[in-house]
Amino acid sequence: MMKKEQDELIQAEKIRAEIKELEIKGKKLCKKNGHSKIFYSFWGYIHCARCGEQIGDKLGSIFPEADKMIGVECNDSPCEICDPLIKKLNPFDKKMLELHKSLNKLGYAI
């Protein structure tokens, strides 16, 4: 394995660990306030990016709440759907979104 690949893998593992640590706090927030407006998908299943819990799927159709939520796979280009939603996020969810996007930029998933 090349040095650059090793560094990226180490960085990805640090980000994953930080996400998992924040998910513990996120579970409490989700129980109290409902799920976050940020999500990630894996094999068609939609998960809350704050707590990791499955909140829906796209297996037989579309995910109806998608236009009211921010996918962590979304790139950083200006978007008429995501931009207003990002402004409304609380600091905790903004941090989770940053971490997930950092992981995606490295080419890794949760």
C-alpha positions, 0 to 999 in steps of 0.5 A: 500500500502506498503512503498516500493510500495509508494516510487516507485510510488512517484519516478515514478511520479517524472520521469513522470513529468520530462519527460513531462517537457522535452517533451515541449522542445523536441517538439521544437527540433523535429520541428527544427531537426526531430524526435529523434532516441529513441522511445517508443511503446504503444499498437502497436503505435510508439512514439518519446521519445523526444516529444511524437508524434506518428511516426509510428505503428506496427499494420499490419506489422513491423516498418521499422525504428526499426533497426535504432532506440533505443526502451526505452523498450530495456534492458541495455545489450550490443547490436550490434544495440543499442550501436552504436546508443546510442553513437551518441545521443545528450545529451538531447536524452541521458537524455530522454532515461535514464528517460524512462529506469528508469521508465521501471525498476520501472515497470511503463510506460509513 
